[in-house]
Amino acid sequence: MTHQLQPSGPPRFALGRSLAAAALLLAIVIGIPVVLLAFAGFPLPDEISWSAVVAALTRPDDGRLFLGALTWVAWAAWLLFTALVALEVVAQLRDMPPVRIPGTAWAQVAAAGLVSTTFLGLSMTSAEAEVSVVAYQVPGADATDHGEHGEQVADEAAPGTESVPAQQGDNGSGSEAPTSYTVRPGDSYWSIADERLGDPERFTEIVALNIGREMPDGTVLSGDEFLSTGWELHLPTDEDAQDSAGADEGEVHTVARGETLSTIAADHLGEAADYPQIVKANPRLAADPDAIDVGWRIVIPDAESDGSDQADQPGETAPDAPAEEGSDSADASPSPTAQADDTDEAAPSPEPSADDGTPSDSPMTGADDLGIAQPAEDTPELDDVELAGDKDDAEESSPAALAGYGAAAALGLLGILKARRRAQLRRRRPGHQIVQPTDERDLAAEERGHHTAAAVDVELLDRGLRSMAAKAALSETPLPALLGARVTPESCELILGKRAKVAISPFRADEGGRWVLNADSPALLSSEQAAEIAAPYPGLATIGIEKDSQVLLDLPSVGMVGVAGRPGERDEVLSAMATEVATGALNSHVNVSAIGLGIASDLADLAKTGHVRSISTAHECLRELELLTLEYASGETAPEDIPPEILISADPLTTEHLGRLRTISGHAAAPPIAVIAAAEEDQPLPGPWQLDAADGVEQELPLLGEHVRLQRISAEDYAQWARLLRTSEATVSVPAPGWEQVPPEPVRPRTRASTPAAAQRGGTEELPTLATDFSSVVEQTTASLPRLEDHEVYLRLLGTVEIIGPDAATLESGKRNLLTELACLLHLRPTQTPEDLARSMGGPRGPWSSKTRSTNLSKLRTWLGRSSSGALHLPTLSQGRYQLHPSVGSDWQLFQDFARRGLAAETAEATATLHAALDLVRGEPLSGTPLDRYAWAEPLRPTMLAAIIDTSHTIAMRHLDQPYGDLDRAREALTHALEFEPTAELLFRDLVRVEHAADNPEAITRGTQRLLIALERIDAEMTEETTKLLRQHGIQ
């Protein structure tokens, strides 16, 4: 159950609710004992003797024993509830979670609700007037302050410690008198340990040294609270601090993933066996030298050998780019055939260096490119190349070159687009087509979205997390504390907040402490099974993009992320984050507040996912969050049903906003809260997560150790997606050219007597004759129609895509699928320019380079060969465009020809031609294609489906209306199409009419059940037209 951020009442009611809760508390705590004393007296007598107890238990009960026992129960209940209220009040005052007493949940929930309502309402009345500097960070979330804020604290550390005169003396020796530190804006235990002790992991020492101390405002430190400006903390000054912070005593090394003390010693000291020297220089490692984690900074003692450290210096490694350029320059001079291909493409303009996927030193088939008549077997063979690009191009390419946003955002947008087009197809009138975009820029944006979605396997991460949640629930194992995830095209990794020795299936732990999942894991649930499991980390969202991977961050675990930079660049980053969280499958159980976004200002209206709302100001958002917390405090919502709240603000948050956030998050009823907001240079957000929104900047993520570029969505990209999504919301369909003769649906329900085919069934002697007559017409008509096999080469598109005719034995291994797609593109989108072809076929790595394009066209030309007349099946470039020769056909082309003939008349021969068209359909059009391919064909799928549905509908209407009608053939045509498009309600209504004419009510019931199941899978409801028709036939 997803809760939307809807106010539970006007703000003026908040104080009233608080006062009512306070009055109820007083009535319970004070009023109940007063009433009991007045009517029942004190339960204990003045004197208690054993004989009096025995007499009370043995004499006949006149009602006084029962009343006395009832009084005792009332006093005990009052005492328990009063004690629980006291615990809740103390917890609220100390900003700590209350102590939970087993067996009292029923009373503790009520006490927590009343106390939270009282405190929250009273705090809301003064929240707007309170301006306090607070440090907001989710308790327990790990963080490391590497931003400008941390530098500022370091520079000003001296004034913060002036209050302790003994500090200077403590630096040199013992730790008897701890150093004092004054908390500054944005500080946390972690950041203070990082700045003052040199190691953020030592925050536990600070907590241990200060736990139980009372601050000036009355807060008793427990380690779970937010630090307030002005508090004074004790800091340890032992030798560990000097060893950790003293970089002058040796080099400081940051532990990378997969490293151990032995490998670090081998790299820095020359021998793996020298790791004890590192342990000696870092006393905190002595307890368990194996317990090191990614991001730890350890001191490396001076080594006698000075050559071993050079490998770790970033500046010593030669850049890759010159080597890659050198590999290109080392290629052999182009062969004559390669020069011929360049001539074939009319010397296209030089491709930019960003073009990736360029094959290396592969000669082209120049004879074919120039159109010289020569046998296909004489064509020079091509060198083996990678069709996606040679090594140089593959290394330079990046999935992110296609779009600034990540794969999760692309999948979310495409999912909404697909669902809306499916709904359009279901609402479409017979003979009409759905409204689709016509702007080439919007079509290119959709293609780019498909390529971006396929760049990494986000769906594998989603299935893996849901599979893990199911496994954990069965074994009653708690889920791990997640910090983030890294996703590649073939696998995904979970980055844990705390190291766990045993991974939960289907993940496995690697040496670096991460949990890894490969796509071939047998423990993965199927997509259908995983869809039944709630996403366990609904706040997981993409933070940045690496070369061959993308990094996601669990926002509720991190708590607060500041995005600095120019306003326009910040808006791109924040709009991309909001778009993903509002549409992604990983984030279905989360509430998103998009505050003051410029690019995605209409996101809530555009996405319509039910868990995102666009808000103009942070003040309004916090007011809604306060009211929502009051609603949760009532105790009517189960904790597991409370979704996290993600606040994404393009406006920097003030100290007032942070104070209100601290007040809200301090209450037991508050939901998990994450904030991603713009941050000014002079007013950074608290915590270590300070990111730079500058475009193209690669930066290291705190704790994760990953170097990424932040995902972003430009105003142009968002506008293109907005047009695509709004077009898919069109509720009207438009007439499809060439399909004007498709019959409309009957306005009135048919009776069996009014159906010619059914009427003929009344005369049982005539039925076999009619069926035999139409069958003979079908046989004669089919024999006279052209056949798909008449083409020497043809494509099968109405089902699993394949190419028939060329000899696959002559094709290089692993090249068939890509060349088949290239042939389909040239057939379905003829007259392709070289640039159009390169963009459409590029896939996740971006458009093909000119060399890749030439190589693949030559391979396809060689594979298709020539017709019996000597013509190339793939002619060379003509007037700047490519297209297949008419000798290459397809089932889709033949289907359209048959449908056009069959719609031209209503004779038995015309209907038989429609049957022949439907016989060409083997399944869902363009099926069996990989996720990262055929993106260019997406707009064609609805067109093909509409044509198949209209053909089946026309066949059914003909068999119901015409004297030659055959209900069995009508049923066969409808069920054939419903097999791969089970939600086509037009065909289902036709099937109801056919079964009604055949007097087969059981078939109507079975068909209705199948339709309901299919609609449930896509989260859709039956249309009004279908419901009305079923009611007319007695099915509710």
N, C-alpha and C positions, 0 to 999 in steps of 0.2 A: 504494500500500500504506500503510495507516494503522496506526501502532504505538500500542498502548495502554500506559498507564502501569502495567505489571505488573512487580513485582520479579523480578529475575533470580536472587535467592537471598537467604537470611537475611543481616542486616547483619554477623554475625560472620564471614561468608566474605569480606568486603571486604578486610580486612587480609591474609588468606591469599592472595587473588588478587594483591594488590599485591606481597607478598613473592615469590610465584612469578614474577611478571613481572620483579622486580628480579633474582632468581636467574638467570633466562633471559638477561637483559641481560649480567650478569657472565660467564655461560658463553660468550656470543658474543664479547663485547669482550675478555675475558681468556683464556678457555679455548681458543678457536680458535687464536690464535697460539702458545699453549703446545703444543698438540697438533701444529701444523704444524712447529714447531721441533724437537719430539722425534722425529717420524717422517720428516719430509722435509727438515729443516734449513732454513737461510736460503737463499732462492732465488738470491741474488746470490753468485757465486764471489769468492774473495779477489782474483783478478786477472782482468781481461777483456781479451782480445786479439782482433783482427779475424780472425786465422787460426783461432782456436778456434771462433769463431762460424761461419765458413765450413765448417769441418770438421764441426761438429755438424749443419749443415743439409744437407750433401752425402753424408755417409756413410750406409750402410744403418741404418735405425732398428731398434734392438734393444729398444724399449719405453721407453728412458730419456727420449727426446725428448717422447713423449706424457705421461709422468708429470711431467716438468719443466713442460710447458705447463699441465697440470692444477694443479700447485702454484702457478704464477703466477696462474691464474684464481682460486684459493681466496684467495690473499693480496690480490688486487685487490678481490674481493667483500667480504672482511673490512674492508679499509681504507675502502671506500665506505660500508658500513653503519655503521662506527664514526663516520665523519664526520657521517652523517645523525643518529645518536643524539646526538652532541654538539650539533648544531643544534637538535634538539628540546628538549634539556635547557636550553639557553640561552633558547629561546623560552618555555618554561614558567616559568623563573625570572624572566623579564622581563615576563610577561603580554603577550607579543606573538605574532602569528602567525609561524610559522617561514618561513624563506626556502625557496621551492620551486625545486628544480633540475630542469630539463626532462629527461625520459627516465628519471627515477629514482622514478617514482610507486610502482612495485611494492615498492621497498625503503623509501620514505619512509612509506608507509602502515603497514608493519609496525613501523618504528621509532616512529612516532607512537603506535600502539596500545600498545606496550610501555611507553613513557615515560609516556603519559597514565594508564595503569592503575597504574603505580607511584606517580606523584604523587598521583592522585586517591584511591587507597586510603589512602595515608599521611596525606593531609590530612583524610580522613573521621574518622580516629581522634582527631584533636584539634579537629575543627570545633565540637563541642558545648561544649568548654571555652574556645574562643576567643571573646572578646567585643570586637569592634573596630568602630569607627564607619567605615562605608564610603560612598562615593558610587556608587550603582548606576545606570548609564545605558548603553544599547546604543551601542557605538562607532559614530560616524558619524551618529547620529540627531540631527536638528536640534531644538532646544528653546529656549524663552524663559521665563525665570523671572518670572512676574508675580504669584506668590502671596505669602502671608504670610512664607514662608521667605525670599524675596528681600528683603523689608523688614527682616527681622531681620538679615540679613547687612549691609545698608546701614547700619543703625543701629550695628552693632558693627565697622564697617570700620576705625576708628582703632586699636583694640587689635591688629587683625590686621596692622598695618604698622609697629608700633613698633620692630621689630628692625632697621630700616635708618635710621640717623641722617641720611643724605643725602637723605631723602625730601623734607623741607621745601624744601631748595634746589632740588630737581628740578622742583618744581611750576611754577616760574616760567620756566624756560628749557629748555636742551638736554636730550637724552636719553642723555647719555654714561653716567650711572649709573642703571640701571633701578630702579624701585620694587619693593619686595618685598611679597608678600602671603602670609599664612598660611592654608592651606586649612582650611575649616570643614565641619562635617557637611552633606551635601547639595550641596556645590559641584561644578560641572563647568566646563570651560573656557568654555562658552557663558554660564553664569550669572555667572561672574566678569567676563567681558567686558561683560556687560550692566550689572552693578552698578558696576564700577570704571572702565570706559571709556565707559559710556553707550551702547554699541552692541554687541549680542551677536554681530553678524557679524564683529567684530574678534577673535574667539577665535583666528583663525589667527595673529594677531600674537603672542599669548601663547604659542601652540604653538611658533612659529618662534624666539621668544626663549629658550625653555626646552628645546628638543629637544637630547638628548644629555647633559643634566645628570643627575647621580646623586643620588637621594634618600637620606635616612638609612637606610632599610631595604634599600638596594641596588638599587632599581628605577631603571633608566635611562629617562628620559622619551622617548617617541616620538610622543606625541599620540594614541595609540590606547588608552591605559590609563585605568583608573578612578582618580580622585583620592582619596587617603587623607588623613584628618584629620592636620594637623600638618606636612604638606609645605609648603615655602616656594617660591613661584613668583616669577619676575621679571615685572614688568608694564611695558609701554612708557609713556613719559611725554611723547610728542611732542605737537606742536600738534594733531594729529588728535584725540587724546584730549580735549584741552580744547575743541575745536570740537564734538565729538560730545556731550560730557557737559555743556557749558556752556549750559544752558537760559537762563541770564540774559542771554546774548548774542543771543538770538533765540528765536522760537517753534520748538518741536520738532514735526514733522509725521510721522505714521505712514503709510507708503505703503499705499494701498488698491488692491484689484484693478482693473486697467484704467488706472491713473494713469501718467502720464509726467512728466518734469521740466517740460515745457511746460505741461501742464494744471495742475500744482501751482503753477507760477509765475503762471499766469493767475488762479488762485483766490486766492493770497496776496499777490502783488505787483502784480496788476492787468494785466499784459501777459505773454503767453506768451514773448515775445522776451527777457524778463528772466531766463530760466533760468540764464544764466551766473553771476548773482549767487548762486544756490543752489549751483552747482558750486564757486564760490570759497569759500563758507562751509563746504563739505564736501570737503576735498581728496581724499578717497578716491574721489570721483566723477570726478575729472579724467581718469583713464585711459579710462573708457568711460561717458559720461553716460547712455547708453541702458540700461546694465546695472543697473537698480534692480528690486527684487523686493518682493512683498507683505510687510508687516511691518517693513520697514526704517524706522528713525527718522532723519530728516534735519533739520538746523537750517535754519530759514527766517530770513534776515536781516530786520532791521527795514525795513518798507516806508514810503514817504513817504505813501501813501494809507492811511487807516485804515478804510475801509469795506468793503474786499474780503474781510476775514477773517471777517466776521460770519457768512457763510454756512456756515462750517465749525464754528461753535460749537454743540454739541449743544443747549444750552439755548435757542438762538434760534429753533429751528424750532417752529412751533405744532403741538401734538399733533393727530393725525388724528381722534381720537375725537369732539371737538366738531363737526368738520365733518361727520362721518358722522351724528351725531345731528341735526345741522341739516338734513341732507338728508331725514331722515325727517319732521321737523317741517314741512318745506316741501312735503310731499305734499299733494295736494288732498284736500278732505274726502271721506270715503267716499261713493261713489255709492249710490243706492238698491239696486242689485243687489249691491254689496259688503255692505251692511247685511243684505240677505237671506241671504247666505252666512253671516254671523256668526250670524244667527238659526238657520240650518240646523244649525249645529254646537252649538246649545244653550249658547252663551256659554261656551266652554271657558275654563279658568283661564288667566291671563296666562302666556305663555311666558317662561322666563328669558332674560336678555340673551344667553346663550351660544348660543341657537338661531340657526342660520345658514341662509343660503340663502333669505331672505325676499324675494319679489318686490316691487318698488316700484310704486306708483300704478297698479295693474291692477284695473279694475272686475270684479266677479264676475257670474256669470250667475244672478242672483237668482231669476228665474222658475222655472228648473229646480230650484233648491235648495228652493223652497217647494212643489214638486210641482204647480204650476199647469199644467193641460193647455194647451199651446200648441205649434204646429209648431216643429220643431227649427230650421228655417231662420229663424224669427223671433227666435231667441235672440240677445241683444246680443253683438256680437263683443268679445273681450277684447283689452286692450292687449298689445302684445308684451312679454313678460317673460322673464327667464331662469329656467327651471324649477329650476335649482340654487340660485337666490336672486338678488336684485337686487344692485346694486353695493355697497350698504352692508353687507348681510349677508355677501356673499362676502368682503369685506375683513376683517370681524370674525371669520370662521370660520377654523378651522384643522384640518388632518387629525389633529393630535394631540389634538383635543377628544374623539375617540372612545376612545382608549386611551393610557395613558402609555408603552407600549412602541412600538417602531418597526415599520416595514413588514417588515423582514427577519425579525424575531422572529415576527411574525404569519404570514409565509409559511412559516417553518420549522415552526411548530406545526400549521398547516393541512395542510402536506405530510404530516406524520406521521399526522394524523387521516384524511386521504383514503386513504393507503396501508393503514391498518389497517381502514378500512371496506371497502375493496376486498377485503382478505383475508377479512373476515367474510362478504362476499357470496359469495366463492368456496367457503367452508366450509359455507354455509347448506344446510340440508336442504330438499328440495322442499316447498312449502306453508308454509314458515316465513319469518320476517323477522328481520333482524339486530336486536340490542339497541341501542336508541338512547336518548339522554337524554330525560327527561320534564320536568325542572325548567325552567321558563320562564327562569330566570336563566341557566342554562347555555346554552340556545338563544340567548338574547340575547348572551351572551359570544361565541358562535361567529359570529353576525352581525357583531358589533363587530370581531371578528378579520378577517373578510373585508373590511370597509370599511377597516380600518387597513392591510391588505396592499395595497389598491389606492390608498392615499393618494399614494404615489410609486412610480416604476417601478424597483424593485430588480432585477427580472428583466432589464431592459434593461442595467443595470450588470453583472450576471453574464454575460450573453451578450457584452457588449462586451469585458469582460476576457478571456474565453476566446477570442474572435475575435482580439484583439490578441496573445494568447500564441501562437495558431496562426500568425499572420502573422510574428511575431518569430522563431519556430522555422524557418519556411521561408526567411527572409532572413538567418538567423543574426545577428539584431540583439538585443543585450541588452535586457531589460525595464527600464523606468525605475524609479528609486528612488521609491517611492510613500509619501506621508505620509498621505493620506486621500482621501475622495471626497465629493461633494455630489450628491444625487439629487433630482430634481423629478418631477412627473407626466409630463413629456414628454421629459426629457433627463437626462444625468448628466455630471459633471465630475470629472476626476482632479486632485488637488492633489499636485504633485510635491515631493519633498524638494529636488531641484535642478532648475533651469530647463533644459529641453531645447528646442532650436530646431526640431527636426523631430519631429513626432508619428508614432506608429505607427498605421496603419489598423486599425480604422475610426474612430479618434479624430482630431481635428484641433486644432491649437493655436490658442487665442484670444490677444487682445492682452495679457491679463494673465498669460500663461504657463501657464494651465491647459489641459488637454486635454478637449475637449468631444465628446459623442456625442449625436446625435439619433436618435429611434426609427425614422426613415425612411431611415437610412443603408443604401445598397445593399451595403456591404462587411460587414454583419453576417452571421454564420453563422446558420443556422436553429437552432431550439431542439434538434432532434435532433442536428445536427452539433456544436453547442456542448457538448452533454452528453458527447461523446467526449473533450473536452479538459479536463485538470485545471485547477481554479481556480488562477490564478497567485499570488494573494495570499490565502492561506487564513486569515490573521489579521485580515482586514478586518471590522470590526464597528461597529454604530451607536453613536455616543457621545452624540448629541443631536438634537433636533428643532427646526427652525425653523418659521416660519409656513406656508410652502408648499414646504418641502424638508426633507431629513434629511441629517445629516453623519455619515460613517463615518470611522473612524480605523484605520490599519494598525498594529495593536498591536505586532508585533515590531519595527517601525521606531522606534516611540516608546520602547519599553522598559519604562517604569514610569509608572503613573498612580495618583495618590493621590486618594481620595474622602473628603472631610471632611464632618462634620455629625453629626446625632443618629444613634444606632445604627439605629433603625427606618428612617430615610430612606436611610442608606447601604445597608442590606440590600435595599431596593427597587431601587436603582440597580444594585447588583452582581448581584442575582438576574436582573434584566432582561438584563444583559450575558451572564451565564452561559447563560440560556435561549436567547438568539439564537445564541451561538457553538456551543452543543451541538446545535442543530437546523437551522441555516441551510445553504442550498445553497452559499453562499460559503465555508463553513468545514468542508467534508467531510474535508479533509486537515490536521487540527489536533487536538492532544490538549488537553483542558480539565480542569483540576483545580478543583473547586468546594469551597472550604475554609470550613467553619464557617458556611455560609449558613443563615439561619433560614427564609425564605420558600421557597426552592428547595432545601431539604435533601434531598429525594428525587429530584432532577433526573436522576441517572444511571439510576435504576430506572424513572422515568417516560418518559424519552426513548428509552432503549435504542438509541442510535445507534452505540454501540461505541467512541466516542472521548471520552466524558466519564465522570468518576468523582467521586463525592462523598467528601470527606475531612474528618475532624473537626478536625485541627490542622495548622498550617503545618509543624511539626516532622515529622510523618508524611509530608507532601507532599515536603519537601526530601529526606527519606531515600529516597523512591521515585525522585526525580529524580537523586540521586547514583548509585543503582544502575542507573538507565537510562543514564546517561552512561557508566558502566563497560561496559555492554553495547554501546553504540555504539563504545566505544574498541577493541573486539575487531576492528573493521574488517569485520564480516560484513554490515553494512547499508550500502548505497550512500548517499552524502550526499543525493542527490535524493529518497530515500525516507524521510528523517528529517523528521517533521512538526514544526512549531513547538509549543512548550509554552506554553499560556496558563494562568496561575495567577490565580484570582479568589478573593480572601480577604476574608471579613467581619471577620477578626481583624487588628488592626494588626500589622505586622511589626516585630520587635525588631532591635536592632543585631546580635544573633547570627544571626538569619535572614538579614539583609542580607550578613553576612560569608560565610555558607555559599553564598548566591547568587553572590557575587563569585567564590568559589573554583570553583564549578561552571562558571559562564559563562566563566571564564578558560581552560578546557581546550579544546583543538582539537576534541575529540569531542563537546562539548556541543551540544545542539540550540539553535535560536533560542528565546529565552525572553522572554515578556512578562508583566508583573505588574500587575494591577489590584487594589488593596487599600485597605482602610479606613485612614485616617490620622487620628491625634489632632492637636489644635491645637498641642500642645507637642512633637510628634514627627512632623513631616511627612516624607513619603518624599522621597528625593533627586530632583532634577530639577525642571523647570518645570511639569509636568503635575499641578497641584493643583486639584481641582475641588470645588465646593460641592454637596452632595447635597440641599440644601433644596428642597422641592417648590415649583414655580412660579418659581424664580429663573432669570433669563436671564443667562448669563455668556459672556464671550468666551473662545474656545479659543485657547491659545497657538499661534503660528505661522500658524494657519489664518485668523484674522481673522473667523471666523464667530461670531455670537451665537446660542446655542442654550439650550434647556432640556434637561437630561439625561433620557434615556429611563429609565423605571422601570416596574416591575410590582408592583401592590399584592398584599397577601396574598389579598384576595378574588378578584382576576383570576386569580391563579395557582391558587387552589383550584378555580375554575370550569374552567380548562383541565385541571387534574388529573382532575376528574371526567369531562370529555369524553374524555380520552385513555384513562382506565382503562375506561370503558364500551366504547370501541372495541376493547379487548383481549379482550372476552368471547368465549369459544370456543364457546359454545352459542347456538343460535338459538331463537326462540320461535314458536309457531304464529301464523300470520297470520289474523286474523278474516276469514271469507268464503272462505278458500282451503284449507279442510280436505279437500276432495275431490281435491286434486292427488295423483296416484299417486306412491308412493315408487319409488326406483330398484330394479331387479331385484336380488335377492340373489345368484342364481346366473347364470352366463353362459348366454345363449340359444344353442341350436342352430338351424340354419336350418329344420329340420323342425318345431321347436316354435313357429315364428313363422307365424301364419296368413297374413300377406301374402306371405311368402317361399314358403310351401307352395303358395299359389295360383299363384305364378309357375312352379311345376313344370308346371302345365297351361297351356301357352301359349295355348290357345284361350280360356281363361276370363279372362286378364289384361285384355284390352281391355274386356271387358264390365264387370268390376269397376271399372276406372278410369273408364269412361264413366258407370256408375251413381253413383259418388261425385261426379263432376264435376257431374252433373245435380242431385244433392242440394245441392251448394254453390251452384249458380245459383239454385235455388228458395228456399233458406234466405236467401241474401243479399238477394233481392228482397223478402222479407217483413220484413226487419229495418229499424228506423228508420235514417235517413241523417243524417250530420253536417250536410249542406246543408239539412236541414229547419229548422235554426235560422237566424233572420235575421242574427244575429251569433254567431260562434263563434271559439274560440281553438284553435290548433293547438300542442300542447305536446309531442307525441311525435315530436320531431325539432327542426328549427329553429323557434323561437318566432315566431309571427305571429298577427295578428288579421284575420279575414275578415268582410266585411259593411259596415263603415262606409266612407264615401267619403273616401279619403285626400286628395282634391283640396281638401276643405274644411279640412284640418288645417294649422296653422302649420308652416312649414319647421323641421325639426330637433326636433320634439316627439313624433314617432311612437314611437320606441323607448321613451321614458320612460313615455308613456301606455299603451303595450302592457304594460309591466311592471306598472304600477299596476292594470290590468284583470286580469292574471294573479294578482296578489296577492289581489285581492278575490274571485276565483273559487276559488283553491286554499286560501285561508285566509279563509273567509267570517266574517261578524260581527266585522269589525275595529273596534276602538275608534280614535278619532282619534289617541290617543297611540301605539298599536301601529303604526298605519299610518305615522305620522311617523318612528318609529324605523326601521322596516324599509325605508322608501323613501329615507331620508336620504342614504345613500351615504357616501363618505369625508369629506364636510364636516359630518357630524353630523345629528341629527334635523331634519326639516323644521320650520319655524316654522308657527304657525297660519295666517298669511297665505299662505305657500307651499302648505300643504295645501289650503286653500280654493280657491286659484287652480287647482291641478292637478286637483282633483276636478271643478271646474266645466268645465274644458277637456275632461276625459274624458266628462263627462255630455253636453256639447254634441256631441262627436264621435260617441258611440254613438247618440245620438238616442233615438227612441221606436219601440216595436214597432207592428205594423199595428193593434193594438188601442188604441194611444195611451198605453201604459204606458212609463215611462222605463226604459231598459235599466239605468241606474244610479240607483236610487231615492235620495231624500235620506236624511239621517240618521234612523234609526228606533231608538228606545230606546237612544240613545248608541252605535249601531254602524252600520257600512256593510256592504252586500253587494249583489252583482249580482242582477238580476231573473232568475227561472228561464228567461226567454226567451233568455238568453245561455248557450250550451253550449260543450263542448270535446271534443276527441278522447279525452282521458284519461277524462272522465266517461263517454263512450260505450264506451270500452274496458272499463271496470270493469263496465258493464252487460252487455256481450256475454260477458265472462269468467264472470260469475256465472251466466248462462243456460247457457253451454257446460259448466260444471263440474257442473251439477245432474244430468246424465245422461250416459251413454256411447253414445248413439245416434249415427248418422251425421249427423243434423241438429244435435245438440249440438256435435259435432266441427267441423262446417261453421261454426257460430257462433264457435268459437274461431279458426278461420281468418279470419273476418271481423274479429275483434278484432285479430289480428296484422297484417291489412292496413292498419289505421289507423296503424301504427308506421312512420314515415319515416326514423328514425335515432335516435341517442342522445337520450333525453328532455332537454328544456330546453337544447338545444345552440344554438350561435350567439349566445350572450349575452356581453356585455363582462365583463371581469374584475371591474370595480367595481360590477356590478349583479347582482341576483337572489341576493344572499347569503342572504336569508330562505328560499330554495327548496332550499338544500343538503341538509337532512334528507329532503326528498321524493325526491331523485334515487335513492337506494338502494331506496326503496319502489317506485318506478316500474320500475326495472330488475328487481327481484325478480319483479314481476308479469309482465313480458314474458318473462323466463326461464322462469317456471313455466308460462305459457301454451304456449310452444314445447315445453317438456318434455312437457306433457300431450298435445299433438298428436302428438308422436313416439311416446309410449307407446300411444296409441290406434291409430295406424297399424300398430304392431308387434303389438298384441294382438287387435284386432278383425277380424272377417271382411271388413269393408269397407276394410281398411287399404290405403294407397297409399304405398309407400316413396318415390316421387318427391316427393309432397307433404310427407312427413315431412322429407326432406332439404331441401326448399325452406324449410320453416318454421325449421329449425335453422340453416341457413347465413344466413338473413335476420337472425336475432338475433345470430349470431356476427360479423357484419360490423361492428357497433358495440360489441360486448362480447366481444372475441376471447379473453379470459381466463376466460370462464364454462365451467369444466371440466365442470359438470353437462351442459351442452349438447354439449360435445365427446364425453363418454362416450356420450350418446344417439346422436350421429352415428356413433361407432364401431359401436354395435349395429345401426344402420340399414345401414351399409355392409357389415357382416358378413352381415346377412340378405340383402343384395343381391349377395353374393359379389364384393365390390369391394375387395380388399386394397390396391390402389394408392391408392385414395381415403383409406384409413386412414393410410397413410404420409404422404401430402401434408398431411392434416389435422394429424398429429402435428408435422410441421415448422412449420406455421403457429402452432400452440399454443406450441411452444418459443420461437419468435421473439417472440411476444406476451409470454410470461412473462419473457423476458430484458429486455424494455424496462421492466418494472416491478420488476426485480430480485427475482423470485419463483421458486419451484421448483414442480414438478409435485406434486400431492397424492398421497398413498399410494393412494387409491382409483383414480385415473387410471393410475398406474404398474401397479397390480395387473391392471387390465382389459387394458392393452396387452400385458402378459406372457401373459395367457390367450389372446391372439390372435397370439402369436408375435412381438411387437415389443418389443425391449429398449430 
